[in-house]
């Protein structure tokens, strides 16, 4: 899990199905044989979550109010369950 500081510079590939309109990315995007899910809007950072091989999506890109806090909270939650 990382913070993507420039999500608008990340190649999104082919959108199907999904939305890419006026700064809002939402849905499934196909990049280099991988399936990524985006739910991002705005101009700030995105939380990028790498999923294990074999999952439906390989990466999730999410806009959150505070990416660093969200990253810390998710890492704590995953650590508590591993």
PyMOL commands that set and color helices and strands:
alter all, ss='L'
color gray80, all
select helices_A, chain A and resi 7-9+67-80
alter helices_A, ss='H'
color red, helices_A
select strands_A, chain A and resi 2-4+14-21+24-31+34-41+46-50+59-63
alter strands_A, ss='S'
color yellow, strands_A
deselect
rebuild
show_as cartoon
